[in-house]
Amino acid sequence: MPAKKLLVVGISGVTCGGKSTLARNLQEKYPDATVISQDDYFLDVMDPRHTWIEELDHINFDILSSLDMERMLSDAKELMELTTGILIIEGFSIFNCRHIEELCNLKYFFKLKKEVCRERRSRREYDPPDCPGYFDRCVWPEHIEQLKEVERTVEGVTYFENVESDHALEAVLKDVRRESE
């Protein structure tokens, strides 16, 4: 009997857009699925590789260089060797890292309107917390740049714009079933 094919599902997009919720809901449907979250790869706040925003006196956490993407890629490749079924990779900029994007069989990207994103983010707690002006100086402009890059360079992405998590889950489940046949 041939080995079961590994399906890698990439979930990316705007902060507070539904990425983690979709990954969690997908894992509930497929309990053997493994999830890698980009949030687990932020550099330590004392790491000198961070980009410091002088006028905010704050680190820009919304760019790839604030993450250890080499370790994330290494972990993903290792899991691909050990995992069958489904590997879910989720994070705000995973498709902006070509090596991770290329691992994904299915690609999904969440979009939100700016004010919806701002309102959702204001209800979240971050460590360190967002400073005044951080959303307008870093979060939103970085998201727009990442989105433009994905739209310009990444093929086969399904975009979810202002969708409910149930709608996104149903669409992904349909694609997973199709790919698993």
N, C-alpha and C positions, 0 to 999 in steps of 0.2 A: 504494500500500500504506500503511495507517495506521501511525503511529509505535507502536512497542512500548510498552505500558503500564508505568509504573514502579510497582513494588511496594515499599512501605516496611514493613520488619519491625522492630518495637520489642521489645527484650529488656531487661527490668528485673528488679529484685528484690534480695534479700539479698546482702550481701558474701560472696564465696567460694561462691556458690550455683551457678555454672555458666554465667553470662552470656557471658563472653568465650570460653569453650570452645565454647558453642553457636554464637556468631557466627563463630568460626574454622572450625568444622566445616561450617557452612552455606556459608561462602565457599569451602571446598574443593570442595563439590558444585556451586557456581556461581562459577567463577573470575572472572567479570566483575562479580560483586557488589562493592559498595563498602561499607566499614565505617567508621562514626563511633563512636568510643569516648569516653564521658563522662570517662574518666580523663585524657584529653588536655586537659581544660578546667578543671583545678583552678587556682585563683588562686595566684600566687607566695606563698610563705610570709610575705613581708614586706608583703603587700597589707593595707591597713587595713580592708578590708571583712570580713575573717575574724572569726569569733566566738571569743573567747578564753575558755577554761574555767579560771577562777582556781584552783580547788582541784586541778586536774591540771597547771597551768602548761603548757597545751597548746591548740592550735587544734582546734576541732571541724570535722573534715573531712567529717562525715557528714550535712551539711545542704546544701540548694541554694545558700545564700549563700556557700559555699566554692568555688563554680564560676562560671565565666563563661558562663552559660546564654544570654545574648544572642549571644555569638560562636558558640556551638554551634548555635543556631537559625539564625543567618545562614549558617553553613557548610552546614548541612543543606539550607536552601532553595537555596543556590547549587548544591550537588550535584544537587538534584532537577531543576534546569534543564539540567544537563549529562549526567545519567546516565539510561540506560535499563536495564531489567531489574530488579535488586534493589538497594535501599539498606538496609543494616542499621544501626540506631541502637541502641547498647547502653550501659547504665549503671544504677547503683543507684537513681537517682531520676528517670529520664527521664519517667515518667508523672506525676510530681508537678509537672512544668512543662507546663502546659496546651497551650502553643503547640507543643511538641515532640510531646506525646501525640497531638494532633490530626492530625499528619502521618502517623501510623502506620496502615497498613491492617490489619496483623496485630500483635497485642499479646500478649506472653508475660511472665510474672512468676514468678521462682523464689522458693520458700520453703524454709527449713530449720528444723529444731529448733535451739533456742538452743545446746545443748551441741555439736552437730555443727558449727554455724557457728563457735563459739568455738575448737574444735579445729582446724578448717581454717584459720582466720585466724591462729592461733598459728604455723602453718608458713610464713606469708608474710612477706616483708620489705617494709616501707614506708619511704618517705623523706619526712618524718621518721618514725622508728619510733613505733609505738604505745607510749604510756607505761603504767605499771601503772594499772589501773582504767579505762582508756579504753574497753575493750569494754563494760563494765557501765554506764559513765556516758554514753557517746555512741553507740557502734556499735549496740548492740541496741535501746535506747529509740528512737533515731531511725528505725531500720528499722521498728519496730512502728508508729510514727506515720505513716510513709510508706505502709506497707501498708494501714493503716486508711483513709487518704485515698484510695488507689487503689481499694480495695474499695467505698468509699462514692460515688466520683465518676466512675470511669472504666468505660465500658461495653466489652464485647467482649474482655475479658482472659481468656486461658487461663492457669491457674495450674499450675505444676509444683512439687509438694511432695515433697522428698526423693527425686527421681527420678534415675536414671542418665542421663548425657549422651546415650547412644545412644537411649534412649526419647524424650527431648525432641527430638532431631534428627529422628527418624522422624515424630513428630507434626507438627513444623514443615514438613518436606518434603512431607508429605501436604497441608497447608494451602497451601503455596506452589504446588504443582502444581494444586490446585483453583482458586486465584486467577488462575493464569496461563492457564487455558483460555479 
